[in-house]
Structures are given as structure tokens and as C-alpha cells.
Amino acid sequence: MPIATPEKYAEMLDAAKSGSFAFPAINVSSSQTLNAALQGFADAGADGIVQVSTGGAEYFSGPNVKNMVTGSVAFAAYAAEVAKNYPVNIALHTDHCPKDKLDGFVRPLLAISAERVARGEAPLFQSHMWDGSAVPLEENLQIAEELLAAAAAAHIILEVEIGVVGGEEDGVVGEINEKLYTTPEDALATVAALGVGEKGRYMTALTFGNVHGAYKPGHVKLRPEILKHAQEAVVEKLGLEAGSKPFDLVFHGGSGSLPEEIAAAVDYGVIKMNVDTDTQYAFTRPIAAHMFTNYDGVLKVDGEVGNKKTYDPRAWGKAAEAGMAARVVEACENLRAAGKSIG
């Protein structure tokens, strides 16, 4: 199918919220990982989100070019073409953008989309993330207000992060401490600044112990009930219907999370969960197996010529894509999205 329109993306998110499931948002950094993500969603019969980080966008532009906007535009153009061949809806998203990279990443991309919309075209991306977790909450929300207005004008959904995610991603390191837990007061401040949709739709990554990176199950101390308390605080403050979920929530740093923790987060309103570390490993593991098994073919050992069929990048690339696609299917199943494409 074509890349989701803003209207179709909103329909996807509404379906997830009403149906108590969430979309895996798969980080990609190459045509191969993008193709693997698309195949995984198709195999699972699930709509989904593919996203590119600042580092991923740089890599898409060329390892020595390192231009985030060039890489993002190239990624979006390639995705728009190849996604047509898959029977599921796919939305495009840009991942974590800290303050010092806004002018080289999100703001220029918003401007490109604004120009496209003015010409009657769809925006380049369906959503962008502003990561203000490293700045004081007041400044975080001030910047979020500005970006939300620009995003809404371009028919784009903004994602914000209220709280701190520990661990490391794209060179940004967060400590693991009590700051990893968003408070109800933080949630109320967010709604006071950004509203509940009247200023533009946004998704919120509230932190409940999330940590980026690779961790064994049980290492990360998640407290999904924090999401419930945040939703309840806003419901009470605004006099909304009891049990409603005013926030469209996002789950970051899920590696090592227990299935019951993921399920609880979805029950409390998570509709998008970022998946990166696990799919990176799922992509690379089959490559390692191929190289070890076929070492005498991929290497010209003792002056021999090797075996072109084994060092052809397509040989190990197909195995890598299949491994990653299988992990995407698993993510769809864990998040209850499998078989729920809205068509």
C-alpha cells in the first residue's frame, strides 16, 4: 500500500487505542533493514511504523556525508516506493532528536513537509519526535509548543518525551536513577502546555523506568502503573470520563522488558513501542552464522579464490532480512498488533 496519509495514520493510532494494541516502531538505517521491517509487518498482517534516528539518517546519506536531512529525504523516498508492494499500512517517523540537532534534523524536515502540503501533496513524514528529556521540563514544553504548531500546520503528529530514558542511544547517555519515572505533575504540565488535541495531535513518551540498550530480562525496573496514574491525573483534572486515556503513549527502551510489563503498558494507553536493539541483533546474527559457516567461501584462504555465491552480499543479506523480519513479527505479536491491519 502507499505510505499512510495523515488521515490513515490517525486512523491507525485510533484503532490501536480503541483495540488495546500498539504498533512496533522499527528503527532502520539501510534499504535492507527497511525491507526487513516491511516484510515483517506483512508476515504479521500488521500495520506499522518505520523510523530513522539522527544516526540512522546520517548513515542513509552515506557514512562520510553524514547529512541527516539528505538521509531522511532519501529514506522517505525509497520507503514510499517499495512500501507500495506490501499489503499493510506503513507510517514514517523520525526518532529521538535532542535540542542541539533540531536545526539540522526536525525543523528542516518540517519545512520540507510544509512546502509539500502547500502544493497539495502529503507530508514527507507522518510524525517527528522532539526529545527534550535532557532539558528542564519548562524548556522542553516551550519547544514542544513551537514544534507542535509547525507539525500541525504540516499535517504531522509530534512525539514528545516527558521524563528521562536511561542507557545509551546514538551517543546520548542517560543515567539510571529516580529521574526515569515521570510524575503525575509532569503529565499535568504537559497537558497544560500542549492541550489534549486542540493544538494538534501529539504522542507522549512518559518514562516509567525505560532504559535504552541491551539488558537481560529483570534488569530494567519498569513501573507501568506510572502510565495509569498519569492518565488518571489528567482525567481528574479535566473532568473527563472515568477510565478514558487522554494520552497517546509511546514506550521507549523496551529491550529486556517482560511480556507482562509490555502488556500492562499497552493496557494503560501505549500505542507505539520503539524496537531497535533487538532487531539489530536479529539482523546481524544470521550474518555471523553465514560468515562462520562459509568462512572458506567468503575469504580467499591460502590464495584460493573463495566462492562468489557465498560472499555476494545478497547471500547473507537475505538471511539477515529474514532474521529481522521474524523479530518484527514477534514484536507485533507481543504488542497484539498481529492480524489487525485496518486495510
LINKAGI-V873109 format. One record per helix or strand of 3 or more residues. SS is the DSSP state (A for helix, B for strand). FROM is the first residue (numbers start at 0). LEN is the number of residues. If there is no record, write none. Layout:
ss: {SS;SS}
from: {FROM;FROM}
len: {LEN;LEN}
//
This chain:
ss: {A;B;A;B;A;A;B;A;A;B;A;B;B;B;A;A;B;A;B;A;B;A;A;A;A;A}
from: {5;22;30;47;53;67;89;98;105;126;136;156;165;171;177;183;201;224;248;258;269;276;294;300;307;312}
len: {14;5;14;5;8;18;5;6;13;4;17;6;4;3;3;11;5;14;3;9;6;17;4;3;4;22}
//
